[in-house]
Amino acid sequence: MCLAVPGKILKIMGDAAAPHMRCGKVDFGGVQKDICLAYTPEAEIGDYVLVHVGFSLSRIDEEEAQKIFETLKEMGELAELEAGEKTS
């Protein structure tokens, strides 16, 4: 099954002149990963995005992000994140 996981953008790298190269540090409930923001050029620091295989697919509000995160936890689909895997 393919899933998109919600995360909060903590930092954005790249510049507006090259939106296809834009990436960011995203927090997934305590686990931080670098992801590509090319598909969500409107996303800003503090926004929540749905992420699949390292790419943000869409922006969502915080309430929706929390609902999705809770559902994924109930389904047991967050094993990698719950294992405490962190990147810097």
Secondary structure as GFF3:
##gff-version 3
##sequence-region A 1 88
A	DSSP	beta_strand	5	13	.	.	.	ID=ss1
A	DSSP	three_ten_helix	19	21	.	.	.	ID=ss2
A	DSSP	beta_strand	23	28	.	.	.	ID=ss3
A	DSSP	beta_strand	31	36	.	.	.	ID=ss4
A	DSSP	beta_strand	48	52	.	.	.	ID=ss5
A	DSSP	beta_strand	55	60	.	.	.	ID=ss6
A	DSSP	alpha_helix	62	75	.	.	.	ID=ss7
A	DSSP	alpha_helix	79	82	.	.	.	ID=ss8
###
